[in-house]
Amino acid sequence: MTTPTSETYGRFQINPHDRVTIGGKAMRLVYRTQDGYVLKAADGTGVSETFSHSVLCRLNANREIIHEPDFYSPDLARRRLAARVSRLSDMSSKQRARFRIRQAFVSAFKEMEAEGLVAGSDASISKNMTELCKRAVAFWEDDAPDPDSILRDIEIREGLRRKRRGGVAVPALAPIHARTLRRWLKLSSEVGAAGLADQISNRGNRNSYFSAEERELLMRTVRESYMSLNRPTKMNTFQDVKVAFHDANTEREQQGLSALRVPSREAVRLAINSLDKFEVTVARKGLQAAQKLFKPVGQGLQVDRPFERVEMDEWKIDLVSIMADAGLLQLFSTEELVNLGLDNTRSRWWVTAAIDCRTKCFVGAKLTRNPKTTAALECLRMTTLDKGRLADAVGAVSGWQMAGTAEMLVTDNGPAFKAARLSDTCADLGIVLERSIAGLPGMRGTVERVFRTAASTLLHRLNGRTFSSVLERGDHPAETRACLNVENLCFALVRWIVDIYHNTPHSGLGGRTPLEQWEADHEEGNYPLRSIPFERDDRLAFGVHLTRRVDKYGVTVLGVRYHSEVLSTWYNSVGRRDVDVRWLPNNLGAIEVKLDGEWHQLPAVHSGFGALHAQLWLEVRRSLKASDPVKLKWREDVVCKAINAIRNMNTERSLAFGLIAHDWGAKEVGAYEDGMFAGFRISTSEGQSKAVPGHYGQTLEPSEPENDGTPAPTVSPSREKPSAKRSWVIKGGDE
């Protein structure tokens, strides 16, 4: 007999369908060698690693390996999907008690079946149900009887021993229906023991008993009463709630409205318990007491500088309950609630958000009805932009200046984050894209209760501020800006992020607010490692991929012509040819064109398109078409006036434009070009017939004045008499 050595002690076999977790990293087999195994990450990312038998033996002996045989096998995956619990130890005490009864009957049936005493038919099971109940008791009890007790019971049944005086308590199980037992047997056979667990605890209606208006008044009163340095008791808060509902019902009675239901003491207690514990402690006992009570023991995820790690996630928000809890129903009319989908009959809004793990600041947020890759890309681009104009648009007290290029972007495995466009964009910008393991949201550490936090802090005064409520807008003309159905939603979200969340003490920052952490890092010189993308890198990374044909007029995208000296020289050499184009809908002033393997920037031929959004340009085209449906050639001054008029009219929409994701793609751009810009041209109307310095290939060709009587677009507040008409022509190529 051979003695096991250190090389063989603790060895085990790894098969292709096994999952092996070493140091918290889940891996699976690539291939085995004579000296060990080659393993790779379970999600297929990263490089493969080689583990020798001796290393695996040492790790196994130290209990540092989690080995799950056949974890990735289809049969086991099907069984896990059918099982109601992943592990029996995860069951609650009541769920475990019901499971033990089911398991006892299954074990008793298998025992009697092996002895040939029962069959699998309903008649046989019903006939032997009494014996099944007796035998199931032995499998049901936690502790098996000792041999002496078993022998004593046998002697009593055979008449060799007298029964005990007074009797004894005998455990018993109630009979069950034969079909129920057969169903349990089938689950046990197909899924295993975990299939016998039930989910009775998940039954029932879990929706709120109160209406949105009742819950809004309840939560607002609870926060104002209970979260105080006076530390009122829950009974005091209950009395305040009753007074608040009495006053509200008195006012509603005068208005002829139905009375609100008054919450019970238990409902008030549950509302208090739903508040964030850290914020409650800060409000009732102060920041130092909260830091001492909630200071984490472990170090957790270590991030040393801003934008070292940015996490992006999506939330499908329940606007009815959230806005009711946050006291925001007053911002929306009945029609707007329907348009926003708050009537439970239409789709909900999604929020795609990016959070900097170092400072906990929001560095990007986009609203979308359908979480597509375009929303993720726009949110990622938002992280590289200064968002101060959005804060100014809502009259925020604090700024939203957090901008930079992330070193690592962490997402889940959602479809929007798996698309190749996001991977390509991150690769172009040098961002490491990491997708966490599916089913483990804690690995991303994103703010799971972001709107719950809004509900508990939205109506409170920020320390050191001059306004009494974060919804107090002062002289800011918020009502006149709400021209879109979702403008108020954008207003509330930006205002909450900038003035509330960024100024709320965070338990993960040792009591500092995200804004204080951001400012402290910058004061200490702990800046982001990388700058924001250069203009060309920004356009190449985030631009829409298009293919356009070069002609003597240059490259035309959405009715806007682009040209340069480099393009003219290239066109003179090769003539008409298709080229790759990168086009950003946020700025029509320039595009990138790939010529002979290199990217070159082409500016717009006509002025007025710098920093112009494609959506505004579409509105300009619609206004021109409305003024003259037949005319296709428009003077440049008329177009510029229309652009300025549309810009002024849409100034109040800048908030929604910056926060709501727009779905721009090659297909959408092509459809607009075919439907709205077919034959459309812009001609120059002012100047002399001479070359313009600095604009290669542009000459001003005078023409006879045209007095066609076509009025200017109606979007412009002023009308001017049309002047002599002249046109721009780009010289080059075969002209």
Beta strands, then each sheet from edge to edge (+ up, - down):
strand 1: 19-22
strand 2: 25-32
strand 3: 36-41
strand 4: 49-52
strand 5: 65-68
strand 6: 310-316
strand 7: 350-356
strand 8: 362-368
strand 9: 408-411
strand 10: 432-435
strand 11: 544-550
strand 12: 555-557
strand 13: 560-562
strand 14: 577-583
strand 15: 590-595
strand 16: 598-603
strand 17: 633-635
strand 18: 681-683
strand 19: 698-701
strand 20: 727-730
sheet 1: 4+ 3- 2+ 1- 5+
sheet 2: 8+ 7- 6+ 9+ 10+
sheet 3: 11+ 14- 15+ 16-
sheet 4: 12+ 13-
sheet 5: 17+ 18+
sheet 6: 19+ 20-
end
